[in-house]
Amino acid sequence: MSTEQPQTKPWHENFPAPKCTPTPISAADFKSTYLDDPTKLAGRDYLLVDVRRTDYLDHAVPTSINIPAQSFYPTRLTWVKAFKEVPVVAFYCGSSNGRGPRVAGWFGDAVEEVKEREGGEGVRCESFVLSGGVKGWVKEFGEEGAMKVVNA
């Protein structure tokens, strides 16, 4: 009797590769430009999206929301319409080497698709990726500079 499991392809291979290359932004630049500026508000001036799912543990970047990468592609146009007036939408994962840049690319592609469909009216967001992800954030600012994630 064989104990070999059938090979399954990675989840992201079920979707097209992004065409857009998101603009990288460092943790230090993001913090000084957005979080340290009292005139900037999350959800109005910027949005930070954590795309981790099963590894959404321990820490997250302050003010971030969690939208798992695995469910992002099918809902990408909805997210663009929801965030279309937020000028900076930055994505990250654990280290921003896979899911973060991929989702940021899909978001950038969807922004262009919505602009084409609607003639660019009212869509002013741009896609970024937080360099280093949450690991880079914690390395830069320490655990006290991150939000504690409490899992039930």
N, C-alpha and C positions, 0 to 999 in steps of 0.2 A: 504494500500500500504506500503510495507516494504522499509525502507531507508538503510537497511544494505548493505554494500559493500561486494563483494566476497573477501575472504581472499586470498591474494597473498603472495607467499613465498619470502623471501629476495633474492635479485639479485644473491648473491654468491652461493645460493643453486642450481643454474643452472649449476654449475661447480664442479669438484671434489675438495675435501679438499686437501690442499697441504701436501706433505709428508715431505718436507724439513723444518727444523726449522732454520730460519735465525739467524745469529749472531747479537746480539744487540750491538749498539754503542751509547754512550751518546753524547749529544749535545756538551759538553765541549771537549770530546776526538775527535769528528769529526772536530770541529772548529780548535783545536790546531794542529791536524795531517794534515789536508788538506787545510782548508781555510787560516790559518795563515802562512802557508809555501809557500813562493813565488816560490819555485821550482815545486810545485804541480799545475797541470792544470786540470780544469774540462773537462771531455770528453777524457782525456788521462790517468790521474792517478786515477781519481774517477768520479763517476756520482751520483748525488742526484736526486731522482725522487719523486715528490709530486703526490700522487695518488688520491687527492680529485677531485670532480667534481662540484656538485652544491654548495658545501661549500668552493670552492676555492676563498676565499674572504679575504680582509684586508692584510694579511701578508703571505710570503713564506720564506723559508730558502734561503739565498743567493746562487747563482749559480744553483739552482734546475730547473728542467724541469717539466712540468705537463703532465702526462699520466694517465687519469682517470682509477681507478680500474675496473670499470664496463666494460671497453673495453679491458682490459689487457689480460685476459686468452686466448681468441681466437687468439691473436697476439703474444703470449709469445715467440714462437720460432723465430719469426722475430726480436723481441727485443734482444734476446740472440745473434743472428748473428750480429746485429747492434752494440752491446756493448761488443762483445766477447774479445776484447783486452784491455778493461778497467778493471783493477784488482779489484776495489771496486765499487760495485753498491749498494747504500743504498736507501731504500724506506721509506716514511713516509706519514702519513695522519694528521688529526687533533690532535689526541693524541697517535697514533700508538698502538691502542688496537684492531683494527679490520682490516680495509682495508690495512694498511701499512704492518703488519706482513703477512697477507694473500697473498698479491701480492709478497712480498719478498720471501715467500715460493714457490709460483708458479714459480717465476723466478729461484730460486735454483733448483727446479725440472726440469725446462726446460734446465738449464745449464747441468745437468746430462744427460738428454735425448740427447742433441746435442753432448756431449762428447762421449756417447755410439755410436751414429750414425756415427760420424766422427773420432772415435778413439782418441778423446781428442786433436786432432790437432788444435792449434791456439785458443782454448777457455781457457782463463785464468782468467775469472771474478769469483767473489764470491759475494753472496747475503748477505746484511746486512739490519737491520731495525734500524732507528733512534729512540732511546728511547724517549718517551714523545711527539713525533711528533712536529708539528709547535707550539703547545701550550707550550710544554716543552722548545722549542727554545726561544720563546718570554719570558717565565718565567726566563730563564737563562741569556739572553742577552738583554732583553728589546725590545721595538718596534724599537728602532734605530739600533738594531742588526739584523733586518729582512728586507727583501725586501717588499716594498709596492706593493700590487697587485692592478692594475687599471682595473676595468671592464667597458667595453663600454656599 
